[in-house]
Amino acid sequence: MILIGALVFITSLSAPTATSGADSVAAARRVAASAQLAAQEYRVGVVGNRVVMPAEVEEAELFLREAVRTARTLPVSVSASAVAGLERALSAVRRTAHPDSVDLYVRDVTGELASVLRITLVDIPVTTPSLTRGAEVYNRECAACHGSRGRGDGPAGRALTPAPANLADHASLADVTPLAFYQRVTIGVAGTAMPAYESRLSAEDRWAVAAYASTLRQDTPGGVVPASLRSFPVVAELSDSQVLAALGPGSDRAGLGAVRGFQDAGVSADEVGAAFGAVRARLRHASDLAAAGQPEEATAAAFDAYLAFERVERTVRAKKPELASRLEAAFAALRARTSGGTAGELAAVQADLAAALEQAERVVADKLSPTNLFVQSLVILLREGLEAILIIGALMTFLVKTGAPERRRDIHIGVGAAVVLSLLTAVLLETVFQLSPAHQEAMEGFTLVAAVGVLFYVSYWLLSKMEVAKWSAFVRERVQVAVTGGSALALASAAFLAVYREGFETVLFYKALFVSGGSAGGTFWPVVSGMVVGAVILAGVYTAMNRYGVRLPLKPFFAVTSAFLYYTAFVFAGKAVAELQAGGVMGITVLQGWPRLPVLGIYPTLESMLAQAALLGLAAAALGWVLVVQRRRDERAFAYAAVAASAMPAAVADTQVEPVPLEGTVFRSLEQLEADLAALKAEVERLRRQVASAPMTG
């Protein structure tokens, strides 16, 4: 089969009735689509007058029967003639006529429909549909069955009969055009789980996903696309074989991939910013004119604002059609209210329009640079990986010191289990997102909120452990119970919890990073590159520490990563509010004249500003606590320890550990003393076990 299977089946229990007006246009286009698909399937199934693929011939007959059923609902002026022509095509299929005969009958029917009804049966877009938008629609509507790469291996499609089509099979789809994909998406496929999307997706989205589906079977694009093949109305009706022929002798699949993946240049980032700036300036002018009692001039200014918006309307519509339609309605409402309406009505329309414009600018211009994404990805993996390495390294070291190196296997078990569970967590998180496409933006917003909370906690925790003594006390406290308890489960659990905490945080942070990077296809590779480089660095650090005894400068490391995580939390806070607003969970109150810096997650809305201001307040409080309050407490504790040591009897004082200067002036902290006592306790416990296990001698 060429795609998924058989005919479009539109469930109808009642007898077909005649249509009129807009319904007759839709019915005529459905007749044409079904008949054209039938001719295409028949040409694949019959060579000359011999059947080579019976399944395709059967599909052609089913498509024609569906076309006849729909044709009976057309106006009487064309219904009888269309049914007669389709019946002739159906008779030709049943007697295995030459494919050219079926093509001729179908062209006669479609030509008459277009002529009598004075309509265009196939409305192909003038400009190339957005492949980015097509990927979004595909991942939301199609990937569950067809798989993320179109191989027919989606989780929801494994139990389907017939199985979903392999859209990556270029050999079997060589004669399928983007127009054919569009027709199948529009009218659906009978006998399968694929529904008709005519009423579920806009025409723009159907074309976008059809164009994207046409790229799934292509090789990596290469070469320059000729000017003659940059017109989508031309390319949409060409099969892969015809495109290769048009490219000329010596053409290869890389050139074909370039044609299928060609996108118009669109509007640059600077042009987008300038366009939205012009729209807002003209809207303010219209508002001033309306307030001054000049309704006609205000209406003209509102129309000028809409003309300025038209520069970016296509880009907005390609990525979010419902938002573009909302803006069109809002501009129309603004013109109506400026020419006649109360001040309250005008203010409400202006607020709605301002909120919609803010969302539109986020959709078309809000994405992080590849460098920014790479750096964030790199730092996230380094931070999480290094902490896990430090703790696991401490566990290994203490095992050697306490004479129990054979228990390293317990640590390996804990680490392995943590890695596996971290991967499962990533799979579950992605599965939840795929199962809830209707609430995608709200879920992304809540994911970012969770990431902000964890990032803030981790950055504060790192800051509080900046001093080497405090880090040592923390690590020794973590490993003390596991090492001295004698339980393999306790030791494996310590390793498991240390690694899984980092793994869970890594999964959450990377999901939030992909969300904050926007829907553009340029997000994936910078993030993955950061992960790869981070993994290489971690391997080098682990080797240097494990084999050569290199020690990390903990204070600079904790200080830098803590500051960077604060920055990432600040950005994610703004992005979280933006996603919640896009999902309708939170309202939008636009602050006119406020800055807009997507790279910092800063948007001119009251809600995002309040969220980031609260985060800044918490950061200031955390810094004050760690650098002022906690430091003063430590200094008092140090002084108390010094006084206590000086008051001890000489015999006891001689046994004390000499104070060690910390940064030249501060004595060893009580936390360090506690850590030393813990190490001593571990050594005593080891000797006790050794004595208990020694053979008794008479």
C-alpha positions in Angstrom: 0.0 0.0 0.0 1.2 3.5 -0.7 0.1 5.2 2.6 -2.0 3.6 5.3 -4.7 1.8 3.5 -8.0 2.2 1.9 -10.6 4.7 1.3 -11.8 7.7 3.1 -14.8 6.7 5.1 -17.2 9.4 6.2 -19.8 7.8 8.5 -23.3 8.5 7.4 -26.4 6.6 8.4 -28.9 8.7 6.5 -29.3 9.0 2.7 -27.2 11.8 1.2 -28.9 15.1 0.7 -28.1 17.9 -1.7 -25.8 20.6 -0.5 -25.7 24.3 -1.3 -23.4 27.3 -0.9 -20.2 26.7 1.0 -21.2 23.1 1.6 -21.3 22.3 -2.1 -17.7 23.7 -2.5 -16.5 21.4 0.3 -18.3 18.4 -1.2 -16.9 19.1 -4.7 -13.4 19.3 -3.3 -14.0 16.0 -1.5 -15.2 14.3 -4.7 -12.2 15.6 -6.5 -9.8 14.5 -3.8 -11.3 11.0 -3.6 -11.3 10.5 -7.4 -7.7 11.8 -7.8 -6.5 9.5 -5.1 -8.3 6.6 -6.8 -6.6 7.3 -10.1 -3.2 7.5 -8.3 -3.7 4.2 -6.5 -4.9 2.5 -9.7 -1.8 3.6 -11.6 0.3 2.0 -8.9 -1.6 -1.2 -8.9 -1.9 -1.7 -12.7 0.8 -1.8 -15.4 -0.6 -1.7 -18.9 -3.7 -3.9 -18.5 -2.2 -6.2 -15.9 -2.8 -6.1 -12.1 0.5 -6.1 -10.2 -0.7 -4.9 -6.8 -4.3 -6.0 -6.1 -4.5 -4.1 -2.8 -4.0 -0.8 -4.7 -6.7 -1.6 -7.2 -9.1 -2.4 -4.4 -8.2 0.9 -2.8 -8.9 2.7 -6.1 -12.4 1.1 -6.3 -13.2 2.1 -2.7 -12.1 5.7 -3.3 -14.3 5.9 -6.4 -17.3 4.5 -4.5 -16.8 7.2 -1.8 -16.5 9.8 -4.6 -19.9 8.6 -6.0 -21.5 8.7 -2.6 -20.4 12.3 -2.0 -21.2 13.4 -5.6 -24.9 12.5 -5.0 -25.0 15.3 -2.4 -23.9 18.0 -4.9 -26.3 20.5 -6.5 -28.5 19.0 -9.2 -26.8 21.0 -11.8 -23.6 18.9 -11.5 -24.6 15.8 -9.5 -26.0 13.6 -12.2 -23.1 14.3 -14.6 -20.4 13.8 -11.9 -22.0 10.5 -10.8 -22.1 9.3 -14.4 -18.4 10.2 -15.0 -17.4 8.5 -11.7 -19.3 5.4 -12.6 -17.5 5.2 -15.9 -14.2 5.4 -14.0 -15.4 2.7 -11.6 -16.4 0.5 -14.5 -12.9 1.0 -16.1 -11.3 -0.1 -12.8 -13.4 -3.2 -12.5 -12.5 -4.4 -16.0 -8.8 -3.6 -15.5 -8.6 -0.9 -18.2 -5.4 1.1 -18.9 -4.6 3.6 -16.1 -4.8 6.5 -18.7 -8.5 5.7 -19.2 -9.2 6.1 -15.5 -7.1 9.4 -15.4 -9.2 10.7 -18.3 -12.5 10.0 -16.6 -11.3 11.6 -13.4 -10.0 14.7 -15.2 -13.4 15.1 -17.0 -15.3 15.0 -13.7 -13.1 17.4 -11.8 -12.8 19.8 -14.8 -16.6 20.0 -15.1 -17.0 20.5 -11.3 -14.6 23.4 -11.3 -16.2 24.9 -14.4 -19.8 24.7 -13.5 -19.4 25.6 -9.8 -16.7 28.2 -10.6 -14.4 27.1 -7.9 -10.8 26.0 -7.4 -10.9 22.4 -6.4 -7.4 22.4 -4.9 -6.3 25.6 -3.1 -2.6 25.2 -3.0 -0.8 27.9 -1.0 1.3 30.5 -2.9 4.1 30.3 -0.4 5.7 27.2 1.1 4.0 26.0 4.3 6.1 26.2 7.4 7.9 22.9 8.1 8.4 24.0 11.7 4.6 24.3 12.1 4.2 21.0 10.2 6.5 19.3 12.7 4.5 20.6 15.6 1.2 19.4 14.1 2.8 16.1 13.2 4.2 15.5 16.7 0.8 16.4 18.2 -1.5 14.6 15.9 0.5 11.9 14.0 3.6 10.8 15.9 1.6 8.6 18.3 0.8 6.2 15.5 3.4 6.9 12.8 6.3 7.4 15.1 8.5 10.4 15.6 10.4 9.7 12.4 7.5 8.5 10.4 8.5 4.8 10.4 5.1 3.5 11.5 6.4 2.5 14.9 4.5 4.9 17.2 3.4 3.6 20.6 -0.3 4.0 19.8 0.1 2.3 16.4 1.6 -1.0 17.4 -1.8 -2.6 18.0 -3.5 -1.2 14.9 -4.6 -3.3 12.0 -3.6 -2.3 9.3 -0.4 -0.9 10.7 0.3 2.8 10.2 2.2 3.6 7.0 6.0 3.9 7.0 6.3 7.5 5.8 10.1 7.1 5.7 10.0 4.5 2.9 11.1 6.6 -0.1 10.9 3.6 -2.5 7.2 3.0 -2.0 6.3 6.7 -1.8 8.3 7.9 -4.8 5.1 8.7 -6.7 3.3 10.4 -3.9 3.0 14.2 -4.0 2.6 16.7 -1.1 -0.9 17.3 -2.6 -1.8 13.6 -2.1 -0.7 13.8 1.5 -2.8 16.9 1.9 -5.8 15.1 0.5 -5.4 12.1 2.8 -5.0 14.3 5.8 -8.1 16.2 4.8 -10.5 13.4 4.1 -8.9 10.6 6.3 -8.4 6.9 5.6 -11.1 4.3 6.0 -10.5 1.1 7.8 -7.8 2.6 9.9 -7.5 4.8 13.0 -6.7 7.8 10.9 -9.6 10.3 10.9 -10.5 13.1 8.6 -8.8 16.3 9.7 -10.9 18.6 7.5 -12.8 20.0 10.5 -10.1 19.4 13.1 -7.2 21.3 11.5 -7.1 24.5 9.5 -6.1 24.3 5.8 -2.8 26.0 6.8 -2.0 23.2 9.3 -3.0 20.5 6.9 -0.7 21.8 4.2 2.1 22.3 6.8 1.9 18.7 8.0 1.6 17.4 4.4 4.8 19.3 3.5 6.5 18.0 6.6 5.4 14.4 6.0 7.0 14.7 2.5 10.4 15.4 4.1 10.4 12.3 6.4 11.5 10.0 3.5 14.2 12.3 2.2 18.0 12.2 2.6 20.0 15.0 4.1 19.4 18.1 1.9 22.3 19.2 -0.3 22.9 21.6 -3.1 21.0 24.7 -4.4 17.3 24.5 -5.2 16.7 25.8 -8.7 14.4 28.9 -9.1 11.9 26.8 -11.0 11.4 24.4 -8.0 11.1 27.1 -5.4 7.4 27.6 -6.2 5.3 25.5 -3.9 2.2 25.4 -6.2 4.5 23.7 -8.7 6.3 21.4 -6.3 3.1 20.4 -4.5 1.9 18.5 -7.5 5.2 16.8 -8.3 6.1 13.4 -7.1 9.7 12.6 -6.0 10.3 10.9 -9.3 9.2 14.0 -11.2 11.3 16.3 -9.0 14.4 14.2 -9.7 13.6 14.4 -13.4 13.2 18.2 -13.2 16.5 18.5 -11.4 18.1 17.0 -14.5 20.8 14.4 -15.2 23.2 13.6 -12.3 20.7 14.7 -9.7 20.6 12.7 -6.5 18.4 12.3 -3.4 20.3 15.1 -1.6 19.0 17.5 -4.2 15.5 16.1 -3.8 15.7 16.6 0.0 16.7 20.2 -0.6 13.6 20.8 -2.8 11.3 19.2 -0.2 12.9 21.1 2.6 13.0 24.4 0.9 11.6 27.3 3.0 11.0 30.9 2.0 13.4 33.3 3.7 10.5 34.8 5.7 11.0 37.8 8.0 14.2 38.5 9.9 14.3 39.0 13.6 15.0 42.8 13.2 12.1 43.1 10.8 9.8 41.3 13.3 10.8 43.6 16.1 10.3 46.7 13.8 6.9 45.4 12.6 5.5 44.9 16.1 7.0 48.2 17.2 5.2 49.9 14.3 1.9 48.2 15.1 2.0 49.3 18.8 3.0 52.9 17.8 0.0 53.1 15.5 -2.3 51.6 18.1 -1.2 54.2 20.6 -1.9 56.9 18.0 -5.4 55.5 17.3 -6.1 55.4 21.1 -5.0 59.1 21.4 -7.2 60.1 18.5 -10.2 58.2 20.0 -9.7 59.9 23.4 -9.5 63.3 21.6 -13.0 62.7 20.1 -11.8 62.0 16.5 -13.4 58.7 15.6 -12.8 58.8 11.9 -9.2 59.5 12.3 -8.9 56.9 15.0 -10.5 54.3 12.8 -8.0 55.1 10.0 -5.1 54.8 12.4 -6.4 51.4 13.6 -6.5 50.2 10.0 -2.9 51.5 9.5 -2.0 49.4 12.5 -3.5 46.3 10.9 -1.6 47.0 7.7 1.6 47.1 9.7 0.7 43.8 11.3 0.2 42.2 7.8 4.0 42.2 7.5 4.2 39.4 10.1 0.7 37.9 9.8 1.8 35.1 7.6 4.6 34.1 10.0 2.2 34.1 12.9 -0.4 32.2 11.0 2.1 29.5 10.0 3.1 28.9 13.6 -0.2 29.5 15.4 -3.2 30.0 13.1 -5.7 30.4 15.9 -3.7 33.3 17.3 -3.6 35.0 13.9 -7.4 34.6 13.6 -7.8 36.1 17.1 -5.7 39.1 16.1 -7.7 39.7 12.9 -10.9 39.7 15.0 -9.3 42.0 17.6 -8.3 44.5 14.9 -11.8 44.4 13.4 -13.3 45.0 16.9 -10.9 47.9 17.5 -12.0 49.6 14.3 -15.6 49.1 15.3 -15.1 50.5 18.8 -13.0 53.6 17.6 -15.8 54.6 15.3 -18.5 54.1 17.8 -18.3 52.6 21.3 -18.0 53.5 24.9 -14.6 54.2 26.6 -14.9 51.0 28.6 -15.5 48.9 25.5 -12.6 50.5 23.7 -10.3 49.9 26.7 -11.3 46.2 26.8 -10.6 45.7 23.1 -7.2 47.5 23.4 -6.2 45.3 26.3 -7.2 42.1 24.5 -5.3 43.3 21.4 -2.2 44.2 23.4 -2.2 40.7 25.0 -2.6 39.0 21.7 0.2 41.0 20.1 2.5 40.1 23.0 1.8 36.4 22.5 2.3 36.8 18.7 5.7 38.4 19.1 6.7 35.6 21.4 5.6 33.0 18.9 7.6 34.4 16.0 10.6 36.0 17.7 11.1 34.3 21.1 13.9 31.8 20.9 17.3 31.5 22.6 20.5 31.7 20.5 22.3 28.5 19.8 25.3 29.7 21.8 23.0 30.4 24.8 21.4 27.0 24.6 24.8 25.3 24.2 26.2 27.0 27.3 23.2 26.3 29.5 23.2 22.7 28.4 26.9 22.3 29.1 26.7 23.9 32.6 23.7 21.9 33.6 25.4 18.6 32.8 28.7 19.6 34.4 27.0 20.8 37.6 24.9 17.7 38.0 27.6 15.3 36.9 30.4 16.7 39.0 28.4 16.6 42.2 27.6 12.9 41.5 31.2 12.2 40.8 32.4 14.0 44.0 30.0 12.0 46.2 30.6 8.7 44.6 34.4 9.4 44.7 34.0 10.1 48.5 32.2 6.8 49.0 35.0 4.9 47.2 37.7 6.7 49.2 36.1 6.0 52.5 35.7 2.3 51.6 39.4 2.1 51.0 40.3 4.0 54.2 38.0 1.8 56.3 39.5 -1.4 54.9 36.4 -2.5 53.0 37.3 -2.1 49.3 35.3 -5.2 48.4 32.1 -3.3 49.0 32.6 -1.1 45.9 30.3 -3.5 44.1 27.5 -2.2 46.3 28.2 1.3 45.0 28.2 0.2 41.4 24.8 -1.4 41.9 23.4 1.8 43.3 24.8 3.9 40.5 23.5 1.6 37.8 20.0 1.5 39.3 20.0 5.3 39.5 21.1 5.7 35.9 18.4 3.3 34.7 15.7 5.0 36.8 16.8 8.5 35.5 16.3 7.3 31.9 12.9 5.9 32.8 12.0 9.2 34.3 12.9 11.0 31.1 10.8 8.5 29.1 7.8 9.0 31.4 8.1 12.8 31.3 8.0 12.7 27.5 5.1 10.2 27.5 3.1 12.5 29.7 3.7 15.4 27.3 2.6 13.3 24.3 -0.5 12.1 26.0 -1.7 15.6 26.8 -1.3 17.6 23.5 -4.4 19.7 24.3 -2.7 21.1 27.4 0.8 21.2 26.0 1.6 24.8 26.8 0.1 24.7 30.3 2.2 21.5 31.0 5.3 23.2 29.7 4.6 26.2 32.0 4.3 23.9 35.1 7.4 22.1 34.1 9.3 25.4 34.0 7.8 26.3 37.4 9.1 23.1 38.9 12.5 23.7 37.3 12.7 27.2 38.7 12.0 25.9 42.2 14.6 23.1 42.0 17.2 25.4 40.3 16.7 28.0 43.1 17.1 25.3 45.8 20.2 23.8 44.2 21.9 27.1 43.6 21.3 28.1 47.2 22.5 24.7 48.4 25.7 25.1 46.4 26.3 28.5 47.7 25.9 27.3 51.3 28.6 24.6 50.6 31.1 26.9 49.1 33.6 26.5 51.9 35.7 23.4 51.6 35.2 22.5 55.3 31.4 22.6 54.9 31.6 20.5 51.8 33.8 17.9 53.5 31.4 17.8 56.5 28.5 17.3 54.2 30.1 14.4 52.3 31.4 12.7 55.4 28.0 12.9 57.0 26.5 11.3 53.9 28.8 8.4 53.8 29.3 7.7 57.5 26.1 5.7 58.1 26.5 3.8 54.8 30.1 2.8 55.4 29.8 1.8 59.1 26.4 0.2 59.1 27.6 -3.0 57.5 24.6 -3.2 55.2 25.0 -3.6 51.5 21.6 -2.1 51.0 22.6 1.0 52.9 25.7 1.6 50.8 23.9 0.9 47.5 21.1 3.2 48.6 23.6 6.0 49.4 25.1 5.8 45.9 21.6 5.4 44.4 20.2 8.5 46.1 23.2 10.6 45.3 23.1 9.7 41.6 19.3 9.6 41.1 18.9 13.1 42.6 21.3 14.4 40.1 19.7 12.4 37.3 16.2 13.6 38.1 17.3 17.2 38.3 19.1 16.7 34.9 16.0 15.3 33.2 13.9 18.2 34.6 16.3 20.9 33.7 16.8 19.6 30.1 13.1 19.3 29.5 12.7 22.9 30.7 15.6 24.0 28.5 14.0 22.4 25.4 10.7 24.2 26.3 12.4 27.5 26.9 14.3 27.2 23.6 11.1 27.6 21.7 9.6 25.3 19.0 12.2 26.2 16.4 14.1 23.2 15.0 17.4 25.0 16.0 16.9 24.0 19.6 17.9 20.4 19.4 21.5 20.4 18.2 22.8 23.2 20.5 21.4 21.4 23.5 22.6 18.0 22.4 26.1 19.4 21.6 26.3 20.9 25.1 25.4 17.5 26.5 28.1 15.7 24.5 30.8 18.2 25.3 29.8 18.1 29.0 30.0 14.3 29.0 33.5 14.4 27.5 34.6 16.9 30.2 33.1 14.8 32.9 34.9 11.7 31.7 38.2 13.7 31.7 37.5 15.1 35.2 36.7 11.6 36.5 39.9 10.2 35.0 42.0 13.0 36.4 40.5 12.6 39.9 40.5 8.8 40.0 43.8 8.1 38.3 46.0 11.1 39.1 44.5 12.4 42.3 43.6 15.8 40.9 41.4 17.9 43.2 38.7 20.3 42.0 38.8 23.9 43.3 35.5 23.6 45.0 34.9 27.2 46.0 35.2 28.7 42.5 33.3 25.8 41.1 30.4 26.2 43.5 30.4 30.0 43.2 30.3 30.0 39.4 27.7 27.2 39.0 25.5 28.7 41.7 25.5 32.1 40.0 24.7 30.4 36.6 21.9 28.4 38.1 20.4 31.6 39.6 20.5 33.1 36.1 18.9 30.0 34.5 16.1 30.1 37.2 15.5 33.7 36.4 15.1 33.0 32.7 12.9 30.0 33.3 10.7 32.0 35.6 9.8 34.4 32.8 9.4 31.6 30.3 7.1 29.7 32.7 4.8 32.7 33.0 4.8 33.0 29.2 3.9 29.3 28.7 1.1 29.5 31.4 -0.3 32.6 29.6 -0.2 30.9 26.3 -2.0 27.9 27.8 -4.7 30.2 29.2 -3.8 29.3 32.8 -2.7 32.9 33.6 -3.9 36.2 32.3 -1.8 38.8 30.4 -1.5 42.4 31.7 0.8 44.3 29.2 3.0 47.0 30.6 3.4 49.6 27.9 7.0 50.8 27.4 8.6 48.1 29.5 11.6 46.2 28.2 11.4 43.0 26.3 14.5 40.7 26.5 13.6 37.1 25.7 17.2 36.0 26.2 16.7 36.9 29.9 13.0 35.7 30.0 11.9 39.3 30.5 8.6 40.2 29.0 6.6 43.5 29.3 3.8 41.9 31.3 2.9 42.4 35.0 2.7 38.7 35.7 6.2 37.9 34.5 7.7 40.9 36.1 6.2 40.0 39.5 7.5 36.4 39.2 11.0 37.5 38.4 10.9 40.2 41.1 9.9 37.6 43.7 12.8 35.4 42.5 15.3 38.2 42.8 14.0 39.0 46.3 14.5 35.3 47.3 18.0 35.4 45.8 18.9 38.5 47.7 17.6 36.9 50.9 19.5 33.7 50.3 22.7 35.6 49.6 22.2 37.7 52.8 21.6 34.5 54.8 24.7 32.7 53.5 27.2 35.5 53.3 26.1 37.5 56.3 24.0 35.6 58.9 25.5 32.2 58.5 29.0 33.6 58.3 28.6 35.5 61.5 27.2 32.3 63.2 30.3 30.4 61.9 32.6 33.1 63.3 31.0 32.9 66.7 31.2 29.1 66.6 34.9 29.3 65.7 35.5 31.8 68.6 33.7 29.5 71.0 35.7 26.5 69.9 39.0 28.5 70.4 37.9 29.6 73.9 36.9 26.1 74.8 40.2 24.7 73.7 42.2 27.2 75.7 40.2 26.4 78.9 40.9 22.6 78.7 43.4 21.0 81.1 46.9 20.7 79.6 46.8 16.9 79.4 43.6 17.1 77.4 44.7 20.0 75.3 47.9 18.1 74.3 45.7 15.6 72.6 43.7 18.1 70.6 44.2 18.7 66.9 45.9 21.9 66.2 43.7 24.6 64.7 44.2 25.0 61.0 43.9 28.5 59.5 41.1 28.9 57.0 41.8 31.7 54.6 44.6 32.9 56.9 42.6 34.0 60.0 39.7 31.7 60.8 40.1 28.5 62.8 38.7 25.1 61.8 34.9 25.1 62.2 32.9 22.9 64.5 31.5 21.2 61.4 35.1 20.1 60.5 35.6 18.8 64.0 32.4 16.8 63.8 33.6 15.4 60.5 36.9 14.4 62.0 35.1 12.7 64.9 32.9 10.8 62.3 36.0 9.6 60.5 37.5 8.5 63.9 34.3 6.6 64.7 34.5 4.9 61.3 38.0 3.7 62.0 37.0 2.4 65.5 34.1 0.6 64.0 36.4 -1.0 61.4 38.8 -2.2 64.1 35.9 -3.5 66.1 34.7 -5.6 63.2 38.3 -6.8 62.5 38.8 -7.9 66.1 35.4 -9.6 66.2 36.2 -11.6 63.1 39.7 -12.6 64.1 40.1 -16.3 65.1 40.4 -16.9 68.9 43.7 -18.4 70.1 44.1 -20.5 73.2 
